[in-house]
């Protein structure tokens, strides 16, 4: 399991804010991701190895799909002012990617492997959809020996980003990313409410309780590109 090539690409084209230099990546190394994936060896992996592997693969395949179609403003293109849900569904559900001799959609990797098989809710702060509204893309690969520390850091970074989570002390409302709404069932497996999931990570001085009301922030589908 060699993530060094993927790690190098992330260092080269992703900044500390998770923004991607798609233009340079496409001009300089458009096939580098496919070449790295082709060299991966299929074998039996332990859980932490699988976790690091499939998070890296999900992010790599997402970036590769954007590079193929770049320049684009969003993975959710609009036609006559309305969201083109067919394009969105194609990107995540219909488009397939060859990995280890089998074809997977991004939705299959996320839902069947990372969520169902590996049962890891923290992946929602690590896998990216190439949009500003999703978690920041790390500029380093996930590694089996450090994947849990990396995921914990991802959760903390996401929850302490006021664009994703913020508490209004005047109204008493906790404003959250739509991710907490879409994947609510994953977060509530080990805690009674979304507020109680967020509370241990939030550094803002907030008196969160299980009864704290939640409101969801608009989701920014703009591409996570460097300006």
C-alpha positions as CSV (number, residue, x, y, z in Angstrom):
1,X,0.0,0.0,0.0
2,X,1.9,3.0,-1.3
3,X,0.3,6.4,-0.9
4,X,3.5,8.3,-1.6
5,X,2.6,9.3,-5.2
6,X,-0.8,10.6,-4.1
7,X,0.8,12.4,-1.1
8,X,3.2,14.2,-3.5
9,X,0.4,15.3,-5.8
10,X,-1.6,16.7,-2.8
11,X,1.5,18.6,-1.6
12,X,2.1,20.0,-5.1
13,X,-1.5,21.1,-6.0
14,X,-3.5,21.6,-2.8
15,X,-2.9,24.5,-0.4
16,X,-3.4,24.6,3.3
17,X,-7.0,25.8,2.9
18,X,-7.9,22.7,0.8
19,X,-8.1,24.7,-2.5
20,X,-6.9,22.9,-5.6
21,X,-4.8,24.3,-8.4
22,X,-6.8,22.3,-11.1
23,X,-5.4,24.4,-13.9
24,X,-1.8,23.5,-13.2
25,X,-2.6,19.9,-12.3
26,X,-4.5,19.4,-15.6
27,X,-1.7,21.0,-17.6
28,X,1.2,19.3,-15.9
29,X,0.0,15.8,-14.8
30,X,-3.5,15.1,-16.0
31,X,-3.0,11.3,-15.9
32,X,-1.0,11.0,-12.6
33,X,-4.0,9.9,-10.5
34,X,-5.0,7.1,-12.8
35,X,-1.4,5.9,-13.0
36,X,-1.1,5.8,-9.2
37,X,-4.4,3.9,-8.9
38,X,-3.3,1.4,-11.5
39,X,-0.2,0.5,-9.5
40,X,-2.1,-0.3,-6.3
41,X,-2.1,-3.9,-5.4
42,X,-5.4,-5.6,-4.4
43,X,-5.0,-7.7,-1.3
44,X,-6.5,-8.3,2.2
45,X,-6.2,-5.1,4.2
46,X,-6.8,-4.6,7.9
47,X,-9.5,-2.1,8.9
48,X,-7.3,1.0,9.3
49,X,-5.6,0.2,6.0
50,X,-9.0,0.0,4.3
51,X,-10.0,3.2,5.9
52,X,-7.0,5.1,4.7
53,X,-7.1,3.4,1.3
54,X,-10.8,4.2,0.5
55,X,-10.7,7.8,1.8
56,X,-7.7,8.4,-0.4
57,X,-9.3,6.7,-3.4
58,X,-12.6,8.6,-3.0
59,X,-10.8,12.0,-2.9
60,X,-8.4,11.0,-5.8
61,X,-11.3,9.8,-8.0
62,X,-13.2,13.0,-7.3
63,X,-10.3,15.2,-8.2
64,X,-9.7,13.1,-11.4
65,X,-13.3,13.5,-12.4
66,X,-13.0,17.3,-12.0
67,X,-9.8,17.4,-13.9
68,X,-11.4,15.6,-16.9
69,X,-14.1,18.3,-17.1
70,X,-12.2,21.3,-15.9
71,X,-12.7,24.3,-16.2
72,X,-16.1,24.0,-14.4
73,X,-17.6,26.3,-11.8
74,X,-19.4,23.6,-9.9
75,X,-20.1,19.9,-9.8
76,X,-23.7,20.9,-9.7
77,X,-24.1,22.9,-13.0
78,X,-27.2,25.0,-13.5
79,X,-29.4,25.2,-16.5
80,X,-31.8,28.1,-16.9
81,X,-31.3,28.9,-13.2
82,X,-32.3,25.4,-11.9
83,X,-29.9,22.8,-10.6
84,X,-29.1,20.1,-13.1
85,X,-29.7,17.2,-10.8
86,X,-29.0,14.8,-13.7
87,X,-25.4,16.0,-13.8
88,X,-25.1,15.8,-10.0
89,X,-26.4,12.2,-10.0
90,X,-24.1,11.2,-12.9
91,X,-21.1,12.6,-11.0
92,X,-21.7,10.6,-7.8
93,X,-24.0,7.7,-8.7
94,X,-23.7,6.8,-12.4
95,X,-20.1,7.5,-13.4
96,X,-17.9,4.5,-12.6
97,X,-14.2,4.3,-11.8
98,X,-12.0,1.3,-12.3
99,X,-10.3,0.2,-9.1
100,X,-8.7,-3.2,-8.5
101,X,-10.4,-4.5,-11.7
102,X,-13.9,-3.6,-10.5
103,X,-16.0,-0.5,-11.2
104,X,-17.2,1.7,-8.4
105,X,-19.2,4.9,-8.3
106,X,-18.3,7.5,-5.7
107,X,-21.6,6.8,-4.0
108,X,-20.7,3.1,-3.7
109,X,-17.4,3.8,-2.1
110,X,-19.0,6.2,0.3
111,X,-22.2,4.3,1.2
112,X,-21.3,0.7,0.8
113,X,-17.6,0.7,1.9
114,X,-16.9,3.7,4.2
115,X,-20.3,3.9,5.8
116,X,-21.8,0.4,5.8
117,X,-18.7,-1.8,6.0
118,X,-16.3,0.4,8.0
119,X,-18.9,2.2,10.0
120,X,-16.9,5.4,10.4
121,X,-18.9,8.7,10.7
122,X,-15.8,10.8,10.7
123,X,-15.3,10.1,7.0
124,X,-17.9,12.9,6.4
125,X,-15.2,15.4,7.4
126,X,-12.5,13.8,5.2
127,X,-14.0,12.8,1.9
128,X,-14.6,15.7,-0.5
129,X,-17.0,16.5,-3.3
130,X,-14.7,19.2,-4.8
131,X,-17.0,21.9,-3.5
132,X,-16.3,24.7,-1.0
133,X,-19.2,23.5,1.2
134,X,-17.6,20.1,1.7
135,X,-14.7,19.4,4.1
136,X,-11.3,20.9,3.3
137,X,-9.1,18.6,1.2
138,X,-6.0,17.6,3.1
139,X,-2.8,18.3,1.3
140,X,-1.4,15.0,2.5
141,X,-2.5,11.4,2.1
142,X,-4.3,9.5,4.9
143,X,-2.0,6.8,6.3
144,X,-3.1,3.6,8.1
145,X,-0.9,4.3,11.2
146,X,-2.3,7.8,11.7
147,X,-5.7,7.7,10.1
148,X,-7.6,8.0,13.4
149,X,-5.5,11.0,14.5
150,X,-6.1,12.6,11.0
151,X,-9.8,12.0,11.2
152,X,-10.0,13.5,14.7
153,X,-8.2,16.6,13.4
154,X,-10.5,16.8,10.4
155,X,-13.6,16.8,12.7
156,X,-12.1,19.5,14.9
157,X,-11.1,21.6,11.9
158,X,-14.6,21.3,10.3
159,X,-16.6,22.0,13.4
160,X,-14.4,25.0,14.3
161,X,-14.8,26.6,10.9
162,X,-17.5,29.2,11.3
163,X,-18.5,28.7,7.6
164,X,-19.5,25.1,8.6
165,X,-20.5,25.4,12.3
166,X,-21.2,28.3,14.5
167,X,-23.2,29.0,17.6
168,X,-25.3,32.2,18.0
169,X,-25.2,33.0,21.7
170,X,-28.0,35.6,21.3
171,X,-30.6,33.3,19.7
172,X,-29.2,30.1,21.2
173,X,-29.2,28.4,17.8
174,X,-26.4,26.2,16.6
175,X,-25.9,26.7,12.8
176,X,-24.5,23.6,11.1
177,X,-23.4,22.4,7.7
178,X,-26.0,20.5,5.7
179,X,-23.7,17.5,6.1
180,X,-25.1,17.0,9.6
181,X,-28.6,16.9,8.1
182,X,-27.8,14.5,5.2
183,X,-25.9,12.0,7.4
184,X,-27.7,12.6,10.6
185,X,-28.2,8.8,11.2
186,X,-24.4,8.3,11.2
187,X,-23.7,10.9,13.8
188,X,-26.5,9.8,16.1
189,X,-25.2,6.2,16.4
190,X,-23.1,7.1,19.4
191,X,-24.8,10.3,20.7
192,X,-28.4,11.5,21.2
193,X,-28.4,14.7,19.2
194,X,-26.3,16.6,16.6
195,X,-25.5,19.3,19.3
196,X,-24.1,16.7,21.6
197,X,-21.9,15.3,18.8
198,X,-20.5,18.7,18.1
199,X,-20.1,19.9,21.7
200,X,-16.8,18.1,22.6
201,X,-15.1,19.5,19.5
202,X,-16.4,23.1,19.4
203,X,-13.9,25.6,20.9
204,X,-16.3,28.5,20.8
205,X,-17.7,29.3,24.2
206,X,-21.2,27.7,23.7
207,X,-23.5,26.2,26.3
208,X,-24.7,23.4,24.1
209,X,-27.1,20.9,25.4
210,X,-29.0,18.0,23.9
211,X,-32.0,20.4,23.4
212,X,-30.0,23.1,21.6
213,X,-32.0,24.0,18.5
214,X,-30.3,23.4,15.1
215,X,-30.5,25.4,11.9
216,X,-28.7,24.4,8.7
217,X,-26.5,26.7,6.6
218,X,-26.7,27.0,2.8
219,X,-24.3,24.7,1.0
220,X,-21.8,26.2,-1.3
221,X,-21.4,24.0,-4.4
222,X,-18.7,26.2,-6.0
223,X,-15.7,24.3,-7.1
224,X,-12.8,24.2,-4.5
225,X,-10.3,25.8,-6.8
226,X,-7.5,28.2,-6.1
227,X,-8.1,31.7,-7.4
